[in-house]
């Protein structure tokens, strides 16, 4: 499907609010690069929060992310913020190894071993 067709679907359907979003074209602030360090993440998310504060689509964006259990920074919230509000992602980044192949249900986390 051509990018123009996808854009038409997004901006005429349930994500119509995204057309007016202040973050449009700034995905680098809202999705972490691979191997991002905690200090860099804090800086990136602070910049994303600043963009979100001035956005007219903040409430719609936040509701979308919570309802669809999105990854990344949406509606002024990180994944951790949404999880604290009771809206966890289906499989948090970094937890893939705890979901064995087969039935896809989580296994118990390993207990820390001390020497």
C-alpha positions as CSV (number, residue, x, y, z in Angstrom):
1,X,0.0,0.0,0.0
2,X,1.4,3.4,-0.9
3,X,2.4,5.8,1.9
4,X,-0.2,8.3,0.7
5,X,-3.0,5.7,1.0
6,X,-1.8,4.8,4.5
7,X,-1.8,8.5,5.5
8,X,-5.3,8.9,4.2
9,X,-6.5,6.0,6.3
10,X,-4.8,7.3,9.4
11,X,-5.9,10.9,9.1
12,X,-9.5,10.1,8.1
13,X,-10.0,7.3,10.6
14,X,-9.5,6.8,14.3
15,X,-6.2,8.8,14.3
16,X,-7.7,11.9,12.7
17,X,-6.5,14.0,15.7
18,X,-2.9,13.1,14.7
19,X,-3.0,15.4,11.7
20,X,-3.1,18.4,14.1
21,X,-0.7,16.9,16.6
22,X,2.3,19.0,17.6
23,X,4.6,16.0,17.4
24,X,3.9,15.2,13.7
25,X,7.3,14.4,12.1
26,X,9.2,14.3,15.4
27,X,9.1,10.5,16.0
28,X,12.8,10.5,17.2
29,X,11.6,12.2,20.4
30,X,8.8,9.7,21.0
31,X,10.3,6.3,20.3
32,X,13.6,5.1,21.9
33,X,16.5,4.1,19.7
34,X,18.1,0.7,20.4
35,X,20.4,0.7,23.3
36,X,19.3,4.1,24.7
37,X,21.0,4.9,28.0
38,X,18.8,6.0,31.0
39,X,20.2,9.6,31.0
40,X,19.6,10.0,27.3
41,X,16.0,8.6,27.8
42,X,15.3,11.1,30.5
43,X,16.5,14.0,28.3
44,X,14.5,12.7,25.3
45,X,11.3,12.2,27.3
46,X,11.6,15.7,28.8
47,X,11.8,17.1,25.3
48,X,8.8,15.0,24.3
49,X,6.8,16.2,27.4
50,X,7.5,19.8,26.4
51,X,6.0,19.1,22.9
52,X,3.0,17.3,24.4
53,X,2.2,20.2,26.8
54,X,1.5,22.5,23.9
55,X,-0.5,20.0,21.9
56,X,-4.2,20.3,21.3
57,X,-4.4,16.5,20.7
58,X,-3.0,15.6,24.1
59,X,-6.1,14.0,25.5
60,X,-7.0,12.1,22.3
61,X,-3.4,10.9,22.0
62,X,-3.2,9.7,25.6
63,X,-6.6,7.9,25.3
64,X,-5.4,6.2,22.1
65,X,-2.2,5.0,23.7
66,X,-3.9,3.7,26.8
67,X,-6.7,1.9,24.9
68,X,-4.3,0.3,22.3
69,X,-1.5,-0.4,24.8
70,X,1.0,1.5,22.6
71,X,4.8,1.5,23.0
72,X,6.7,4.8,23.1
73,X,5.8,8.2,24.4
74,X,2.2,9.2,23.7
75,X,-0.1,11.9,25.2
76,X,2.6,13.2,27.6
77,X,3.1,9.7,29.0
78,X,5.9,7.1,28.8
79,X,5.2,3.4,28.9
80,X,6.0,3.4,32.6
81,X,3.6,6.3,33.2
82,X,0.8,4.4,31.5
83,X,1.6,1.2,33.4
84,X,1.4,3.1,36.6
85,X,-2.0,4.3,35.6
86,X,-3.1,0.7,35.0
87,X,-2.5,0.5,31.2
88,X,0.4,-1.9,30.6
89,X,1.7,-2.8,27.2
90,X,1.1,-6.4,26.1
91,X,4.8,-7.3,26.3
92,X,7.2,-4.8,27.8
93,X,10.4,-4.2,25.8
94,X,13.2,-6.4,27.2
95,X,10.8,-9.1,28.5
96,X,10.6,-11.1,25.3
97,X,13.0,-13.8,26.6
98,X,10.5,-14.6,29.4
99,X,7.8,-15.6,26.9
100,X,8.8,-19.1,25.8
101,X,7.9,-20.4,22.4
102,X,4.8,-22.4,22.3
103,X,1.7,-21.2,24.2
104,X,3.0,-17.7,24.7
105,X,2.2,-17.3,28.3
106,X,4.7,-15.7,30.7
107,X,7.0,-17.8,32.9
108,X,7.9,-16.8,36.4
109,X,10.8,-14.4,36.5
110,X,14.1,-15.6,37.8
111,X,14.9,-14.9,41.4
112,X,18.1,-12.9,42.0
113,X,20.8,-15.1,43.4
114,X,23.3,-13.7,45.8
115,X,26.7,-15.4,46.6
